[in-house]
Amino acid sequence: MRVDKVNEWHVVDNKTVIARTGPYQRYLINLQAQCQWLGMGNNPLRFTPNASEKATSNRICGQVNEKVSSRFQPPCGIQSVSLI
């Protein structure tokens, strides 16, 4: 999922996020641990790719060191990303 193309997101629960990158591309993002403050208030989510993906394609795909965060939530590790 290209992080610079995210135009909508929804926090399903403390371990699950759905993000959209276009009119039809939606992704299910499972987190490694409970992230209870993710999506609190009207704060945007920040998806952070790992260093190698950030340098080349700015994508997340469930690799090591990928994270999601928001203003009130420290970075949470991403476990998996799948197209739905």
Secondary structure as the mmCIF struct_conf table of DSSP 4:
data_model
#
loop_
_struct_conf.conf_type_id
_struct_conf.id
_struct_conf.beg_label_comp_id
_struct_conf.beg_label_asym_id
_struct_conf.beg_label_seq_id
_struct_conf.end_label_comp_id
_struct_conf.end_label_asym_id
_struct_conf.end_label_seq_id
STRN STRN1 ARG A 2 ARG A 2
HELX_RH_3T_P HELX_RH_3T_P1 VAL A 3 LYS A 5
STRN STRN2 GLU A 8 ASP A 13
TURN_TY1_P TURN_TY1_P1 ASN A 14 LYS A 15
STRN STRN3 THR A 16 ARG A 20
BEND BEND1 THR A 21 TYR A 24
STRN STRN4 ARG A 26 LEU A 31
BEND BEND2 GLN A 32 ALA A 33
TURN_TY1_P TURN_TY1_P2 GLN A 36 GLY A 39
TURN_TY1_P TURN_TY1_P3 GLY A 41 ASN A 42
STRN STRN5 ARG A 46 THR A 48
HELX_RH_AL_P HELX_RH_AL_P1 ALA A 51 THR A 56
TURN_TY1_P TURN_TY1_P4 SER A 57 SER A 57
STRN STRN6 ARG A 59 ARG A 59
BEND BEND3 CYS A 61 GLY A 62
TURN_TY1_P TURN_TY1_P5 VAL A 64 ASN A 65
STRN STRN7 LYS A 67 SER A 70
TURN_TY1_P TURN_TY1_P6 ARG A 71 PHE A 72
STRN STRN8 GLN A 73 LEU A 83
#
